[in-house]
Each structure stands twice: as C-alpha cells, then as structure tokens.
C-alpha cells in the first residue's frame, strides 16, 4: 500500500527515570543509553523510520537540558536532520504531543513513539501504520496495542471492541495498572492489549480533542508555541511561563481514556519498555546477547553482565545481574530489579 | 623481659601477585593496599614495631619501581624513618634477606617479616620475639610457626622436634605444599606449624649459613652490596649486574630446610597471608567487617563487598564476593577465589 501523504514521526524523549541505575541517571536517562545495541534507544527509534518512503524528518520532543546529547545522537545515528522541540519544563505526554501537533501542520499525520522502548520487529510497525493510515485520516485516534505475554500490573491495558478497517478495533476501554487478578483475567480473555504509547493521528484532530477534553493543557501549550522562538538549526523553544501553566497529564489519561473516536491496532512488535534490568535481560535473551562482549564471564549461566567502564569479570554465578559504570556497580539476582528504586533512594539520602 | 640489644625489623616487600585482582595489580601489589584497615598491609607491618622499645628503625627490601609508593606509605604510617633497599631485580627471599643482612651489622638481630600478611595480635609476636631472642643470640635461626587451622595444601609446614628455651622447639623438618592427605595428617598430629615467613636471627649467622648452603646467592648479593650506592635519604641501591647473577630461591628452600640450627616458635598470631579473596573474607569475618562502609548492601548475607572507586550496591545476595575499582570489577561466589588466576590470565591474553 502506498502512503498518500507523509507520516511525521514524533519521538517523545522526556523520560528521566533511574530504574536502570547505575547506567541511567537523571542527566543521562534511558533513551540515551546503548542498552540493546551499540546505538542508543533514541537512535534506534530514529532509525525505525529513517529513509523509509512515506515518512518525513522526525520531530523530537525533549527536555532542553538534553539538547547537546540529542544533537550528538542524531548525528551519530546518521540522520540528516531532525526537528527538536526543547521543553523548558516537563509537562508529561499530553502536553509534549500537543507541542509537536501545534508545531506541525494540522493535516500532518503524527506517528507518536516513546524514545526509550525496544521494538524487535520495526518492519511490523511500519506495515501496521500503512494499514491504519486511512483510519487516522478519517479522524480516528489510533493506538498500537501489544499482545500481552504476562499478567503485568505495571502497564496500561486497552480493551478491543468492534472491528474496524486495517485490522484495527474500536478501543472500548483503557485500564491503567490493574491489580493482579484483573491483569490475569485480561490476559486470559484475549480481548486486551498493552498500551505501548505508540499512536497515529492527525495533528489537528489531536488538538481539537485536547481542546475539548483538557482545555487547560491545550491553551497553555498553544500559548507556549505562539510565544516560543525558533532557532535556525531546526530547534524550537516553547515559552517557559506558558508551558509551566499546563497540567502535567499523560496522553492516555487526558485523551485516550475519554475520547470517543479511539481505535486499537493489535501488533506483534517484540516490544519491551525496558523498564527494569529484568525487563532488559528478558528482552536480550530473546533478541540479543545478555553478556556484554567487553566483559569476562566464566562458567556462569543466565547472567546479565554489562559494563560502561571498568572491566567486569563474573565467575561461577547463575541468574545474576551485574552492571558497572565508572561511578556505580549494581549486583543483584534476576527477578529483583524493582529494588533498584530502593538503591537510588538510599544513594539520594547519602547525597 | 628486657631486650639486650635492638632488634632490626626487616620487611620484605618484593611480592607482585595478582591474586587480589582487581585491587592488586603488577604495579600495585597487595602490600600497598588497605585491605584490612584504612592503612595498607605494609603500613600495618611497619606499625607492628614502631615506637616499641628494643626495636630499631625498620629496613624495607623492595623493588626499586615501588620507591615512590613506599616513601609515601612510610610517611603516611607516621614512621619517622625507614631504611629502604631497592632491588633492581627480584631474586626471591633468600637474596632479599641477604641484602638486608649485608647492609646491617653482623651482630644485628633481624626480625624478618613479609610486608603483606595480616596479624590480628601483633603484641603476641613481640612477646614471642622477646622469648626467643636468647636463642637467636645463641646462633639459632628462629622461625615463628602458626598453629594450622585447616589442612591447607598451599602452605609450608614445619615439624617440631625437641623443646628448646623460650617455648621454642628444634625444627625437625620443613615440608612445602603437602598433598591433602599429608596436610590432614599434619593437622591432626599437632606436631606441625605453618611456615609464615617470619624469622629471627643474627645477620652474621644468616650470611655464614647462606655462604655455606647457597654460596652463589651469597657471593652475588655480597658483590651487589659492595658495588651498590647509598642515597642520602637512607635508600640503598644494590648493583644490578651482580644481583642478577644470584639464583632466585626462597629462604625456606635455600636455608631453612637444610640448616642444622633452626628453631620453630609456635605462636597464635591471628595470622592470614591474605592470599586470596576468600582468605581476606575469612580474616575480616573474624577480625573486622566484610562490608566496606562506603558500599550499599541491602538484604544480603556473608558477602565481601569492597570498592576502591565506584559506588557499589549489592541487593539480595548471599556468600558473594564483589570487588570494584575504577578499572575492574570482580563478582564471584565465596569459595572460588582461586579462579582469579584464570581471570587475570584471560585479561592478559586480551592485553
């Protein structure tokens, strides 16, 4: 199928988590790290649509403090050019997408993607975009839904309704972080997908829906863009004072859960949010190598061994996660990586 | 008991092992590391006799490449002065002690100590020296023998013979690295001590015995000292060409196993050669803390966690050894630290 008009990739790079300490830090969040390849998660996201017919130059929405690293990574990814909207303050995904939509033409079709998720089968995404482009053009907010593989309680779920064109379905409900029993019932019913935060919609439709359902976000962002300043290099700086007035809300909560014209397109992406060391280990076991080739692993099984600095040697261990940088070293059994939060809290307390 | 003449501590600092990788390296061997306290093993060795009546300024025999670090550590230990014999080439302990003996007065009583062993009860050593000083003055080569606590196959054993004065015994035999069955029988017999490389003897007696039993070592060392040069700071540089001619032999093999006038004084020192990460862990469990206070250890038991660099966090692990520097990180279960050798070999292969 040939695309009628170009799709504009919008890459959200506002995350600032520390769940992958010691690699991820507040000034070097996950999207900038080479976690599943020699290229960073942001670079892999940029490469998904780079040079693909039907896709235009990507637009990155990021914190202004990350301008330097983003510019380096765009060049390093071999991307000729990317627009960058530099947020002076983070206001969550509803506002970030609004800034991108306001900066675009209302008729642009935006493909919104997080910058820090892994997709093993990017071709599948491009095919699905082609399938549902008519839906997006017919003023539907399309989400791509991942087939759940476990009763995860940390994700959002989307319930399928009536079938639409392009192998999509009407989205009947969005359920954020269900309890374990509910998650298990969602998994067994086969009617639910995980919400991976990947969307396709017309910029103008997003903005009109936002103006309707979350007018404070809309007006703050509209003013921030109106009063913003462009930079010759293709950087856009929304005005800080206006943006600061925007409520901080996820696009799911502000729009998707409430809008009436939402579709879900189930998709098999080999997706992971790489939300923890365990998630990364699981992903790499399926799609790569859990042992960093620069490390030395002797008579050990199922260990994630990563180093961005010191030479790491692991001997005689099973099911252990070892991650080292010049600043920090983490050693823990697999299955406990939610406890990195505790480590970071303790380190914060110590200063 | 009052000492008649001063005892001269001779500290052998020629070791260059890598069994404590990543902390110990060829240019920073074990004796210079703060393994069991905030002071290095060399500093703790210097402090054993510092300011103790009856002991003179220590004499260190070391590799000339370590001059700078030794000078810094002598100052750091608060030692007013130490003589340093700087070997241009290592020729094992028989030659190192010969250099010290040749540099001393023949009637000096030398207390020879390795620079890299831990002694939890240094006072016991001083008391034992006082006990056996008459034996040393009566031209006996006295060794201090550690009560074995396990059938170690990596140590040398000394068999006790007839009782002498000062709670010492005639040394009937030296057995280097027995097999496991023999080691077990030594342990159960109660007649054997470990050879810890701590000796007390008159300088002149050592030299005459060496001239008798290992004349090539004696003559090479005598010439190296005769042709050597002194430095105003109390450093002595034996001449390289002569020293290079000396056979490389341990004092045990060259002298102790063969001489007829050797005594063994059993002693309870709380001794460890800190010859591996497991040995250090065992020592610290008895005499210190196996968790470095600068590290973060959450819900873990019996783990040795040490860092000379990155912040190390260990979560939910038992019986693991984690050692980190800015250059290297080692993670292994306790009981396997003899395999560090393998790690270092592999790293050497990689360059």
Boltz contact constraints between the chains, C-beta under 6 A:
constraints:
  - contact:
      token1: [A, 296]
      token2: [B, 346]
      max_distance: 6.0
  - contact:
      token1: [A, 310]
      token2: [B, 327]
      max_distance: 6.0
  - contact:
      token1: [A, 310]
      token2: [B, 328]
      max_distance: 6.0
  - contact:
      token1: [A, 310]
      token2: [B, 329]
      max_distance: 6.0
  - contact:
      token1: [A, 311]
      token2: [B, 328]
      max_distance: 6.0
  - contact:
      token1: [A, 312]
      token2: [B, 329]
      max_distance: 6.0
  - contact:
      token1: [A, 313]
      token2: [B, 330]
      max_distance: 6.0
  - contact:
      token1: [A, 313]
      token2: [B, 343]
      max_distance: 6.0
  - contact:
      token1: [A, 314]
      token2: [B, 331]
      max_distance: 6.0
  - contact:
      token1: [A, 315]
      token2: [B, 332]
      max_distance: 6.0
  - contact:
      token1: [A, 315]
      token2: [B, 339]
      max_distance: 6.0
  - contact:
      token1: [A, 316]
      token2: [B, 332]
      max_distance: 6.0
  - contact:
      token1: [A, 316]
      token2: [B, 333]
      max_distance: 6.0
  - contact:
      token1: [A, 316]
      token2: [B, 336]
      max_distance: 6.0
  - contact:
      token1: [A, 322]
      token2: [B, 331]
      max_distance: 6.0
  - contact:
      token1: [A, 324]
      token2: [B, 329]
      max_distance: 6.0
  - contact:
      token1: [A, 326]
      token2: [B, 326]
      max_distance: 6.0
  - contact:
      token1: [A, 327]
      token2: [B, 310]
      max_distance: 6.0
  - contact:
      token1: [A, 328]
      token2: [B, 310]
      max_distance: 6.0
  - contact:
      token1: [A, 328]
      token2: [B, 311]
      max_distance: 6.0
  - contact:
      token1: [A, 329]
      token2: [B, 310]
      max_distance: 6.0
  - contact:
      token1: [A, 329]
      token2: [B, 312]
      max_distance: 6.0
  - contact:
      token1: [A, 329]
      token2: [B, 324]
      max_distance: 6.0
  - contact:
      token1: [A, 329]
      token2: [B, 329]
      max_distance: 6.0
  - contact:
      token1: [A, 330]
      token2: [B, 313]
      max_distance: 6.0
  - contact:
      token1: [A, 331]
      token2: [B, 314]
      max_distance: 6.0
  - contact:
      token1: [A, 331]
      token2: [B, 322]
      max_distance: 6.0
  - contact:
      token1: [A, 331]
      token2: [B, 331]
      max_distance: 6.0
  - contact:
      token1: [A, 332]
      token2: [B, 315]
      max_distance: 6.0
  - contact:
      token1: [A, 332]
      token2: [B, 316]
      max_distance: 6.0
  - contact:
      token1: [A, 333]
      token2: [B, 316]
      max_distance: 6.0
  - contact:
      token1: [A, 336]
      token2: [B, 316]
      max_distance: 6.0
  - contact:
      token1: [A, 339]
      token2: [B, 315]
      max_distance: 6.0
  - contact:
      token1: [A, 343]
      token2: [B, 313]
      max_distance: 6.0
  - contact:
      token1: [A, 346]
      token2: [B, 296]
      max_distance: 6.0
